[in-house]
Amino acid sequence: MRELVIFGGTPAEETSISIASCNDWLITAKHKAGCGKLCLWNSRCETSMLLSLAPSEIRFMQNSISAKFRTGQSVNRTIGDIEKGRISVEDLPMIRVVRKYGNYYAFDNRRLYVYRVLEHRGLLDTVEVEQAPSRMFKKKYFTTTNNGASIKVKDGRTFPHSRAADSDSEDE
């Protein structure tokens, strides 16, 4: 069975088109924002797994995140919108994780931050995540300085989101 997946976008955003069969090769065409090129590559298709994890079971891969999502929406405003019922956790795309060094690490650190804050506030117990193949892990993107226990929001307020963050969250 072949599946066509299209990740939409504008010329200013990254756009991907994947044609995959788990008995075949995964072929992906990707347009990076502003590069003006369409890149093709292939790799062996590995089945990903869906898991239900507590946000606190997932570690951050980076040491800091932008205060805004790519859409321009503030991560902290997203937390407030979920708290007030304007949007739900299910409205956010599923995060992807990879199992490395005996832990789960998130590729999607801003969304994990939102989930961890909500869990810390008693508003969320678990989230559905997609476990990516371990070959997707790239050490150059692994910038955490505390083994992924907490993260800092650049140019914004970092809300408590872990036991470690309780003592070092700060206003800027």
Secondary structure, DSSP 8 states (H G I E B T S, - for coil): --EEEEE---TTS-EEEEEE-TTSEEEEEEE-TTT--EEEEEEE----EEEEE-GGGEEESSSEE-SB-TTS-BHHHHHHHHHTTSS-GGGS--EEEEEETTEEEES-HHHHHHHHHHHHTTS-S-EEEEE--GGG--GGG---SSTTS--EETTS-----SHHHHHH----
